[in-house]
């Protein structure tokens, strides 16, 4: 084993003892329905079942438990707009440690409220996490607070590495672990522990293409980061230099996946495993679905790192997925402008076993003859053949029918 790494297997095992009984030992579950899609044997580590619904509790608690009496009395400070904030707040309250969490002013209210509910003092400053860093430094110095970094600390890395201990004890035959990567603390801890126990095991990191900072760092190149991402939990511009050293020393590869793959993975977790995954948490499955040949026939462990996804976002992603599968379809039906025609459309659709979700009746479109009217009907169908059958049934009754592309429908709505 490399002697110059920031943590060792012994550190991870010590962290496991520290957090035992205070952090849930989450299940590692075989996922046959994901296996059928991916072409390999998939096992999922459900870190979304933690009290704060994310893995961050492991590293946060291991760091907090190491504070001396003076540090505990003065309190801690953390910079986070998400899971790390809640993890620090949750365990600081349990240990009786005052906690201050600095968040960007743009942080959704639900995340602010969740963090405050754990007893932390929330300070909203700056537009981005980077702009908040100077506020953290000033408060820490002025009040003597100890910084609990979300990823760049050996105790945090060791705490996150306990995931690997649990996975390999539950399913010793795993030959590959796929791990979402942000700043690098999680994958560093997992890689050190896994390689110490199983030198032949492959550990693969995953980042979103919008924030492929670790992948760039491993190539020795500057990272180009920015833009909106579903995986905000791993949208990190500045990765840990210690983590870069760990991954380089252990030869860990980091894959890059696009936003569409992450969206598909969130939906796959929802419909195939009946569980919630935030964008960052779904990154591992996104990698598996992006390059199935790489993992074909293998026994793969996915770390579902968290499930804190906004319900409105999840609803939007679900509708988009149903539209791609032709299970939600919008028809533009042109009919004669006379009483009863809309009812006739609805009756035909109901007769074919579809459910009407939305109706928009138009008489003023200039590309429609004066004695005609259009009806945009959004319906729920079983599949693409069912949608085709409904369209033919409407056309057989003399109606002009076109299927609207979802993007076209949204553009017209705007």
Steps between C-alpha positions, in 0.01 A plus 500: 500500500618855430651654812463861391120509481313736737301211651540125547269204543556531876364857487188383322449214744541744790239725340265203475526453877445873560179520300364158599151535643474867401492470122281245326676194362314520172403189304678380189225348287508297181311680222388243239296753301803727464717199424272407210545846348873531567610151402687438824422404860409823678493560875392837640621660825203702630661804661178690431359326809716700742320744732604790275450279191866511397838344577653822634415409858786249513781745439338784691455292814851356484640855482277637776579212735871587484458856633647578841295657781602856413412457132164351593422788731588763239306323224547407137435662167433348159443627151231312313178544309386143538570162656816591692317785671231270633749231600710742706192659655344164588800349678622825653164531677523141624850565638403836651727699270382841372497499120500787253429422136577756229281464192467704180203738493368301202461183707140366476297574811430131560872431546539798731201388706626140518838614628346734757271219614810312616587793725770673297539874452475573128680798349392590145776685315621524140353369178715187473681261730833652393387850601405368843849374579630838616201528735585160648864599553401829668248336734736216588775742592279744688316236705766231523287249310639177357441443131339168409593467134263297280775290342855626544595351838643156592233433763225583252656274238533218752137538605378477142723197445289299744259449212758275331547292816128432519461424130785249487389329820145464370597384149867392501484402133456854365764568238416865425373798700358803320511818705373857430779759526477862610796630699646153538454414868256213445689323226832546683372326811329225303803441275745473789281258695393290202849461356642408842242224538493396134805615299341373178171689531429780253375831636350737243408862565225687318453872435255707303639653182403845632742465792766247395757655733651180639527341156687809381725505807602139443604596147692799635272741317297799621131429539230683308201499730167677494135489409194342652516135595267241648797378705551811711633285785815424299523835317838586649753720322790464742582141589714382790870478417525216750226316312680554170807344659303200623335432166827545313688267733230232478439539126132589538318601182225762493227475238304799375126475426264752347184650646272279291659189648452630853136578425443146370670354808280696742195367319637144493550505877144626540320251277725194522613519862218715645748729672593868482841603374619858468706582192833444673373178653399365160836573334631147554203343325535761225856377438382139490229584248734719292768233449343159569768315303765609750314328784337210313485176696656651813381527860461874552427700815333839453510761775166682499641792694182697570132548433445870565334587172248783469150349454415750225814407309423131542147556368636683194756227430232234530273671247794545261582130529138402435500723191816331370334162547181616321304441819402867510408627153345821370285492187383810313159405365326720243123464503193678367412801717160387623348378826588147610829463311718527810284240670541272201879526526488420870266204443727348235806536720318346796376213285863422410594478868703818538480756779467870414738717702453842342285666230554832322232611248602761236287685247729793416807332347555659156614174338163339575200553265234736634242225539740272686647492849800326648516309822833416663443190707770363730432138583652219702556184297646155563776521240584620148279242317208604719556866409514409130173311527328799657624729223366263233164478676465879499601524135251228408227737621609770254709704741837650408754387762862600555719396788671791675862471599537578874747781422259652247218489753713673765612769252140575405401515867762771554 
